[in-house]
Amino acid sequence: MLAAPLYWGGHWLASHGFLPWLATTPFQKFFHRGLLVAAILLLWPTARWLHVSSVRALGLAPNPRRWRDLAAGFAASFLMMLALAAVLLALHVVRWRHQTQLVDFANIAASAVFVSIFEEWLFRGAILGLLHRAMNRYGALFFTSALYSILHFLKPDDNALPQTVRWLSGFALIPGAFAQFREPWLVLGGFTTLFCVGWILGWARLQTRSLWLSIGLHAGWILGIMSFSKATRRILKIQETLPWFGGDLTVGLGSVAVVLLTGGLVWMYLRGRAQKT
């Protein structure tokens, strides 16, 4: 129900000179943001029901090393994304586009900041914190990572996008959101990658009892993925690169390996961090 009003509101803002990139944002993006907004709105009555009165009740505490954690997380994820991009370019899976405007990367950076803060507060701050009150840390981490992966892996089929957005257009996207499950390699690569991402983000949050490290990691991943997609064009067909690489940097066993290597960097950082305390 929120997808259509968000879509109309975004286009209204773009038509008046505010956030002009919203004019070219596809409807399915607003559909996903509608899901997140609904989750945020429903967290408040859920927190009241569970008698959560403050962020400390969610297992969060002030972080005196917040800026260092933020920078370390961003560097780890973004540099590994650059390494993956270099591999794809060297293997001639993609090539550079001839024209890319600087304003595109400014919009991507703004999106990376907003989405990383928004989703980390939702998934690792609120949902993981609430689940941790009812189960052990690994159970809470597993269910939060699975939910994070499922919600991001469900992508509406481009063929099901409405030509004209109406009040109930969001419901028309729901059946096509499961279209990717017809491709076993996409499920294995895409779902696994996102689950590993969610696990590393949640683990970083639990280890530091704050969101700064996970926000940095998340922002680096988003900036790397979106910048690479904007600056390059695919040469090889998806069928030629599966199961190692899919249609984007979030799909494929190669992406899983890069995410796990990033997790290794985070582990080494946290190990050194603990030795200094």
Buried (B, 14 or more C-beta within 10 A) or exposed (E): EBBBBBBEEBBEBBEEEEEEBBEEBEBBBBBBBBBBBEBEEEBEEEBEEBEBEEBEBBBBEEBEBBEBBBBBBBBBBBBBBBEBBEBBBEBEBBEEEEEEEEEBBEBBBEBBBEBBBBBBBBBBBBBBBBBBEEEEBEEBBBBBBBBBBEBBBBBBBEEBBBEEBEEEBBEBBEEBBEBBEEBEBBBBBBBBBBBBBBBBBBBBBBBBEBBBBBBBBBBBBBBBBBBBBBBBEBEEEBEEBBBBBBBBBBBBBBBBBBBBBBBEBBBEBBEEBEEEE
